[in-house]
Amino acid sequence: MNSTVLTGCTVVDARVLDGVAPLRDAAVWVRGDRIAAVGPARDVLAEAGRDHRRVDLAGAFLTPGLANMHTHLSLSLPGQGGDTVKGLSPHDLAFYMADGARRTLLCGVTTVRCVAEKDHADFALRRAIASGRTTGPRVFTAGRALVSTGGHGHEGTDTLECDGADGFRQGVRSQVKAGADLIKVMISGGIAGEHEDIDTRQLFTDELTAVIETAHAWGRKVTAHAGPAPVIAEAVGLGLDCVEHGYQLTAEVVAAMAARGTALVPTLLVTRCKAFFDELGVPEWMQRRSLGAGPRHLESYALALEAGVEVLLGSDMPPFWDFEGTNATVRELEHMADAGLGPARALYAGTLGPIRWLGAEADLGTVEPGKYADLIAMDADPLESASAFRGVRWVMSGGRVVRDDRNGRAAL
């Protein structure tokens, strides 16, 4: 079994919010794909014995890898860039998504939650990564998102059109049958639908009830693409587990979300990313709708923070995309931190919070013995600024170093 001891680092994770201080002059012993010991360097080196490889991180801050909770590795927005993706054959799409997964891991995102992917290619990608046939983050996926006929995103093969309570029950079961870890449902209009508005209601109460009850019966959580307060309020009352976007939240709705434990993945980037839209040739009507929703979107986020809603990192943009001097994942985390979350809570929102929502905290989310060795290193302190993640220079996934800038290893 491979044995590696990481030295020359300060270990920090989201447990700082519970009073667990960063561990300076630390070492982490990795055996196989998991962490065997964490502690003062002298103690860990003694415990690890002589038969190990030693990696000096040269004073870096070592944290768990980031978890991006709103990912589309087969994203195809309206416009020339999206049309190119839509035109890919199934074989080309698989390679395209595998390349995106590789790039995602290299930027320090070691876990993703896919919330609508084309042709069920996400399940094949998940299997390929888990078996070691390709490189990428750990994948949790919803399969195809459920929509009403003509509903948000109905044009693509990443959604499944359903109608009526029975139709939506069957839709949930079909995604569970395919291997979905969670269920995604579109309950309102959105930015990318020309024929709809953000506040267009798209499911009736019996349909929404059917989705949530059926998913929960199968042990799956439900997350919903949702913009307007009234439909979100109803969904939260029915037991919705997570809201995506939340463009038009109110004080009453966020209070209900906080009381029920409904999380929010705000995706602040989607209403402040003109350069990304320009790069993809996104049409003017969509850009106006997106950027015009930005101020209200930010107000909704502030209301959620004030109410104590748990907010989680999710970019919607491809996690690895070069954007404003960093990647989309880190830029989203910066927006979240700067808009009121602060760096310590941003660390939680980007690591342990998502992992807890996914039910994977026994294996991921902190730097502790027994957890998978999904680790990243950077020179700046993430407790001082979320922008520290711009400087990720070393990435380990399951005990395997996949990026090491100082030794020229970053092109898997």
Secondary structure as a PSIPRED ss2 file (coil, helix, strand):
# PSIPRED VFORMAT (PSIPRED V4.0)

   1 M C   1.000  0.000  0.000
   2 N C   1.000  0.000  0.000
   3 S E   0.000  0.000  1.000
   4 T E   0.000  0.000  1.000
   5 V E   0.000  0.000  1.000
   6 L E   0.000  0.000  1.000
   7 T E   0.000  0.000  1.000
   8 G E   0.000  0.000  1.000
   9 C E   0.000  0.000  1.000
  10 T E   0.000  0.000  1.000
  11 V E   0.000  0.000  1.000
  12 V C   1.000  0.000  0.000
  13 D C   1.000  0.000  0.000
  14 A H   0.000  1.000  0.000
  15 R H   0.000  1.000  0.000
  16 V H   0.000  1.000  0.000
  17 L H   0.000  1.000  0.000
  18 D H   0.000  1.000  0.000
  19 G C   1.000  0.000  0.000
  20 V C   1.000  0.000  0.000
  21 A C   1.000  0.000  0.000
  22 P C   1.000  0.000  0.000
  23 L E   0.000  0.000  1.000
  24 R E   0.000  0.000  1.000
  25 D E   0.000  0.000  1.000
  26 A E   0.000  0.000  1.000
  27 A E   0.000  0.000  1.000
  28 V E   0.000  0.000  1.000
  29 W E   0.000  0.000  1.000
  30 V E   0.000  0.000  1.000
  31 R E   0.000  0.000  1.000
  32 G C   1.000  0.000  0.000
  33 D C   1.000  0.000  0.000
  34 R E   0.000  0.000  1.000
  35 I E   0.000  0.000  1.000
  36 A E   0.000  0.000  1.000
  37 A E   0.000  0.000  1.000
  38 V E   0.000  0.000  1.000
  39 G E   0.000  0.000  1.000
  40 P E   0.000  0.000  1.000
  41 A H   0.000  1.000  0.000
  42 R H   0.000  1.000  0.000
  43 D H   0.000  1.000  0.000
  44 V H   0.000  1.000  0.000
  45 L H   0.000  1.000  0.000
  46 A H   0.000  1.000  0.000
  47 E H   0.000  1.000  0.000
  48 A H   0.000  1.000  0.000
  49 G C   1.000  0.000  0.000
  50 R C   1.000  0.000  0.000
  51 D C   1.000  0.000  0.000
  52 H C   1.000  0.000  0.000
  53 R E   0.000  0.000  1.000
  54 R E   0.000  0.000  1.000
  55 V E   0.000  0.000  1.000
  56 D E   0.000  0.000  1.000
  57 L E   0.000  0.000  1.000
  58 A E   0.000  0.000  1.000
  59 G E   0.000  0.000  1.000
  60 A E   0.000  0.000  1.000
  61 F E   0.000  0.000  1.000
  62 L E   0.000  0.000  1.000
  63 T E   0.000  0.000  1.000
  64 P E   0.000  0.000  1.000
  65 G C   1.000  0.000  0.000
  66 L E   0.000  0.000  1.000
  67 A E   0.000  0.000  1.000
  68 N E   0.000  0.000  1.000
  69 M E   0.000  0.000  1.000
  70 H E   0.000  0.000  1.000
  71 T E   0.000  0.000  1.000
  72 H C   1.000  0.000  0.000
  73 L C   1.000  0.000  0.000
  74 S C   1.000  0.000  0.000
  75 L C   1.000  0.000  0.000
  76 S C   1.000  0.000  0.000
  77 L C   1.000  0.000  0.000
  78 P C   1.000  0.000  0.000
  79 G C   1.000  0.000  0.000
  80 Q H   0.000  1.000  0.000
  81 G H   0.000  1.000  0.000
  82 G H   0.000  1.000  0.000
  83 D H   0.000  1.000  0.000
  84 T H   0.000  1.000  0.000
  85 V H   0.000  1.000  0.000
  86 K H   0.000  1.000  0.000
  87 G C   1.000  0.000  0.000
  88 L C   1.000  0.000  0.000
  89 S C   1.000  0.000  0.000
  90 P H   0.000  1.000  0.000
  91 H H   0.000  1.000  0.000
  92 D H   0.000  1.000  0.000
  93 L H   0.000  1.000  0.000
  94 A H   0.000  1.000  0.000
  95 F H   0.000  1.000  0.000
  96 Y H   0.000  1.000  0.000
  97 M H   0.000  1.000  0.000
  98 A H   0.000  1.000  0.000
  99 D H   0.000  1.000  0.000
 100 G H   0.000  1.000  0.000
 101 A H   0.000  1.000  0.000
 102 R H   0.000  1.000  0.000
 103 R H   0.000  1.000  0.000
 104 T H   0.000  1.000  0.000
 105 L H   0.000  1.000  0.000
 106 L H   0.000  1.000  0.000
 107 C C   1.000  0.000  0.000
 108 G C   1.000  0.000  0.000
 109 V E   0.000  0.000  1.000
 110 T E   0.000  0.000  1.000
 111 T E   0.000  0.000  1.000
 112 V E   0.000  0.000  1.000
 113 R E   0.000  0.000  1.000
 114 C E   0.000  0.000  1.000
 115 V C   1.000  0.000  0.000
 116 A C   1.000  0.000  0.000
 117 E C   1.000  0.000  0.000
 118 K H   0.000  1.000  0.000
 119 D H   0.000  1.000  0.000
 120 H H   0.000  1.000  0.000
 121 A H   0.000  1.000  0.000
 122 D H   0.000  1.000  0.000
 123 F H   0.000  1.000  0.000
 124 A H   0.000  1.000  0.000
 125 L H   0.000  1.000  0.000
 126 R H   0.000  1.000  0.000
 127 R H   0.000  1.000  0.000
 128 A H   0.000  1.000  0.000
 129 I H   0.000  1.000  0.000
 130 A H   0.000  1.000  0.000
 131 S H   0.000  1.000  0.000
 132 G C   1.000  0.000  0.000
 133 R C   1.000  0.000  0.000
 134 T C   1.000  0.000  0.000
 135 T C   1.000  0.000  0.000
 136 G C   1.000  0.000  0.000
 137 P C   1.000  0.000  0.000
 138 R E   0.000  0.000  1.000
 139 V E   0.000  0.000  1.000
 140 F E   0.000  0.000  1.000
 141 T E   0.000  0.000  1.000
 142 A C   1.000  0.000  0.000
 143 G C   1.000  0.000  0.000
 144 R C   1.000  0.000  0.000
 145 A E   0.000  0.000  1.000
 146 L E   0.000  0.000  1.000
 147 V E   0.000  0.000  1.000
 148 S E   0.000  0.000  1.000
 149 T C   1.000  0.000  0.000
 150 G C   1.000  0.000  0.000
 151 G C   1.000  0.000  0.000
 152 H C   1.000  0.000  0.000
 153 G C   1.000  0.000  0.000
 154 H C   1.000  0.000  0.000
 155 E C   1.000  0.000  0.000
 156 G C   1.000  0.000  0.000
 157 T C   1.000  0.000  0.000
 158 D C   1.000  0.000  0.000
 159 T E   0.000  0.000  1.000
 160 L E   0.000  0.000  1.000
 161 E E   0.000  0.000  1.000
 162 C E   0.000  0.000  1.000
 163 D C   1.000  0.000  0.000
 164 G H   0.000  1.000  0.000
 165 A H   0.000  1.000  0.000
 166 D H   0.000  1.000  0.000
 167 G H   0.000  1.000  0.000
 168 F H   0.000  1.000  0.000
 169 R H   0.000  1.000  0.000
 170 Q H   0.000  1.000  0.000
 171 G H   0.000  1.000  0.000
 172 V H   0.000  1.000  0.000
 173 R H   0.000  1.000  0.000
 174 S H   0.000  1.000  0.000
 175 Q H   0.000  1.000  0.000
 176 V H   0.000  1.000  0.000
 177 K H   0.000  1.000  0.000
 178 A H   0.000  1.000  0.000
 179 G C   1.000  0.000  0.000
 180 A C   1.000  0.000  0.000
 181 D C   1.000  0.000  0.000
 182 L E   0.000  0.000  1.000
 183 I E   0.000  0.000  1.000
 184 K E   0.000  0.000  1.000
 185 V E   0.000  0.000  1.000
 186 M E   0.000  0.000  1.000
 187 I C   1.000  0.000  0.000
 188 S E   0.000  0.000  1.000
 189 G C   1.000  0.000  0.000
 190 G C   1.000  0.000  0.000
 191 I C   1.000  0.000  0.000
 192 A C   1.000  0.000  0.000
 193 G C   1.000  0.000  0.000
 194 E C   1.000  0.000  0.000
 195 H C   1.000  0.000  0.000
 196 E C   1.000  0.000  0.000
 197 D C   1.000  0.000  0.000
 198 I C   1.000  0.000  0.000
 199 D C   1.000  0.000  0.000
 200 T C   1.000  0.000  0.000
 201 R E   0.000  0.000  1.000
 202 Q C   1.000  0.000  0.000
 203 L C   1.000  0.000  0.000
 204 F C   1.000  0.000  0.000
 205 T H   0.000  1.000  0.000
 206 D H   0.000  1.000  0.000
 207 E H   0.000  1.000  0.000
 208 L H   0.000  1.000  0.000
 209 T H   0.000  1.000  0.000
 210 A H   0.000  1.000  0.000
 211 V H   0.000  1.000  0.000
 212 I H   0.000  1.000  0.000
 213 E H   0.000  1.000  0.000
 214 T H   0.000  1.000  0.000
 215 A H   0.000  1.000  0.000
 216 H H   0.000  1.000  0.000
 217 A H   0.000  1.000  0.000
 218 W C   1.000  0.000  0.000
 219 G C   1.000  0.000  0.000
 220 R C   1.000  0.000  0.000
 221 K E   0.000  0.000  1.000
 222 V E   0.000  0.000  1.000
 223 T E   0.000  0.000  1.000
 224 A E   0.000  0.000  1.000
 225 H E   0.000  0.000  1.000
 226 A E   0.000  0.000  1.000
 227 G E   0.000  0.000  1.000
 228 P E   0.000  0.000  1.000
 229 A H   0.000  1.000  0.000
 230 P H   0.000  1.000  0.000
 231 V H   0.000  1.000  0.000
 232 I H   0.000  1.000  0.000
 233 A H   0.000  1.000  0.000
 234 E H   0.000  1.000  0.000
 235 A H   0.000  1.000  0.000
 236 V H   0.000  1.000  0.000
 237 G H   0.000  1.000  0.000
 238 L C   1.000  0.000  0.000
 239 G C   1.000  0.000  0.000
 240 L C   1.000  0.000  0.000
 241 D C   1.000  0.000  0.000
 242 C E   0.000  0.000  1.000
 243 V E   0.000  0.000  1.000
 244 E E   0.000  0.000  1.000
 245 H E   0.000  0.000  1.000
 246 G E   0.000  0.000  1.000
 247 Y E   0.000  0.000  1.000
 248 Q E   0.000  0.000  1.000
 249 L C   1.000  0.000  0.000
 250 T C   1.000  0.000  0.000
 251 A H   0.000  1.000  0.000
 252 E H   0.000  1.000  0.000
 253 V H   0.000  1.000  0.000
 254 V H   0.000  1.000  0.000
 255 A H   0.000  1.000  0.000
 256 A H   0.000  1.000  0.000
 257 M H   0.000  1.000  0.000
 258 A H   0.000  1.000  0.000
 259 A H   0.000  1.000  0.000
 260 R H   0.000  1.000  0.000
 261 G C   1.000  0.000  0.000
 262 T C   1.000  0.000  0.000
 263 A E   0.000  0.000  1.000
 264 L E   0.000  0.000  1.000
 265 V E   0.000  0.000  1.000
 266 P C   1.000  0.000  0.000
 267 T C   1.000  0.000  0.000
 268 L H   0.000  1.000  0.000
 269 L H   0.000  1.000  0.000
 270 V H   0.000  1.000  0.000
 271 T H   0.000  1.000  0.000
 272 R C   1.000  0.000  0.000
 273 C C   1.000  0.000  0.000
 274 K H   0.000  1.000  0.000
 275 A H   0.000  1.000  0.000
 276 F H   0.000  1.000  0.000
 277 F H   0.000  1.000  0.000
 278 D H   0.000  1.000  0.000
 279 E H   0.000  1.000  0.000
 280 L H   0.000  1.000  0.000
 281 G C   1.000  0.000  0.000
 282 V C   1.000  0.000  0.000
 283 P C   1.000  0.000  0.000
 284 E H   0.000  1.000  0.000
 285 W H   0.000  1.000  0.000
 286 M H   0.000  1.000  0.000
 287 Q H   0.000  1.000  0.000
 288 R H   0.000  1.000  0.000
 289 R H   0.000  1.000  0.000
 290 S H   0.000  1.000  0.000
 291 L H   0.000  1.000  0.000
 292 G H   0.000  1.000  0.000
 293 A C   1.000  0.000  0.000
 294 G H   0.000  1.000  0.000
 295 P H   0.000  1.000  0.000
 296 R H   0.000  1.000  0.000
 297 H H   0.000  1.000  0.000
 298 L H   0.000  1.000  0.000
 299 E H   0.000  1.000  0.000
 300 S H   0.000  1.000  0.000
 301 Y H   0.000  1.000  0.000
 302 A H   0.000  1.000  0.000
 303 L H   0.000  1.000  0.000
 304 A H   0.000  1.000  0.000
 305 L H   0.000  1.000  0.000
 306 E H   0.000  1.000  0.000
 307 A H   0.000  1.000  0.000
 308 G C   1.000  0.000  0.000
 309 V C   1.000  0.000  0.000
 310 E C   1.000  0.000  0.000
 311 V E   0.000  0.000  1.000
 312 L C   1.000  0.000  0.000
 313 L C   1.000  0.000  0.000
 314 G C   1.000  0.000  0.000
 315 S C   1.000  0.000  0.000
 316 D C   1.000  0.000  0.000
 317 M C   1.000  0.000  0.000
 318 P C   1.000  0.000  0.000
 319 P C   1.000  0.000  0.000
 320 F C   1.000  0.000  0.000
 321 W C   1.000  0.000  0.000
 322 D E   0.000  0.000  1.000
 323 F E   0.000  0.000  1.000
 324 E C   1.000  0.000  0.000
 325 G C   1.000  0.000  0.000
 326 T E   0.000  0.000  1.000
 327 N E   0.000  0.000  1.000
 328 A H   0.000  1.000  0.000
 329 T H   0.000  1.000  0.000
 330 V H   0.000  1.000  0.000
 331 R H   0.000  1.000  0.000
 332 E H   0.000  1.000  0.000
 333 L H   0.000  1.000  0.000
 334 E H   0.000  1.000  0.000
 335 H H   0.000  1.000  0.000
 336 M H   0.000  1.000  0.000
 337 A H   0.000  1.000  0.000
 338 D H   0.000  1.000  0.000
 339 A H   0.000  1.000  0.000
 340 G H   0.000  1.000  0.000
 341 L H   0.000  1.000  0.000
 342 G C   1.000  0.000  0.000
 343 P H   0.000  1.000  0.000
 344 A H   0.000  1.000  0.000
 345 R H   0.000  1.000  0.000
 346 A H   0.000  1.000  0.000
 347 L H   0.000  1.000  0.000
 348 Y H   0.000  1.000  0.000
 349 A H   0.000  1.000  0.000
 350 G H   0.000  1.000  0.000
 351 T C   1.000  0.000  0.000
 352 L H   0.000  1.000  0.000
 353 G H   0.000  1.000  0.000
 354 P H   0.000  1.000  0.000
 355 I H   0.000  1.000  0.000
 356 R H   0.000  1.000  0.000
 357 W H   0.000  1.000  0.000
 358 L H   0.000  1.000  0.000
 359 G C   1.000  0.000  0.000
 360 A C   1.000  0.000  0.000
 361 E C   1.000  0.000  0.000
 362 A C   1.000  0.000  0.000
 363 D C   1.000  0.000  0.000
 364 L C   1.000  0.000  0.000
 365 G C   1.000  0.000  0.000
 366 T C   1.000  0.000  0.000
 367 V C   1.000  0.000  0.000
 368 E C   1.000  0.000  0.000
 369 P C   1.000  0.000  0.000
 370 G C   1.000  0.000  0.000
 371 K C   1.000  0.000  0.000
 372 Y E   0.000  0.000  1.000
 373 A C   1.000  0.000  0.000
 374 D C   1.000  0.000  0.000
 375 L E   0.000  0.000  1.000
 376 I E   0.000  0.000  1.000
 377 A E   0.000  0.000  1.000
 378 M E   0.000  0.000  1.000
 379 D C   1.000  0.000  0.000
 380 A C   1.000  0.000  0.000
 381 D C   1.000  0.000  0.000
 382 P C   1.000  0.000  0.000
 383 L C   1.000  0.000  0.000
 384 E C   1.000  0.000  0.000
 385 S C   1.000  0.000  0.000
 386 A H   0.000  1.000  0.000
 387 S H   0.000  1.000  0.000
 388 A H   0.000  1.000  0.000
 389 F H   0.000  1.000  0.000
 390 R H   0.000  1.000  0.000
 391 G H   0.000  1.000  0.000
 392 V C   1.000  0.000  0.000
 393 R C   1.000  0.000  0.000
 394 W E   0.000  0.000  1.000
 395 V E   0.000  0.000  1.000
 396 M E   0.000  0.000  1.000
 397 S E   0.000  0.000  1.000
 398 G C   1.000  0.000  0.000
 399 G C   1.000  0.000  0.000
 400 R E   0.000  0.000  1.000
 401 V E   0.000  0.000  1.000
 402 V E   0.000  0.000  1.000
 403 R E   0.000  0.000  1.000
 404 D E   0.000  0.000  1.000
 405 D H   0.000  1.000  0.000
 406 R H   0.000  1.000  0.000
 407 N H   0.000  1.000  0.000
 408 G C   1.000  0.000  0.000
 409 R E   0.000  0.000  1.000
 410 A C   1.000  0.000  0.000
 411 A C   1.000  0.000  0.000
 412 L C   1.000  0.000  0.000
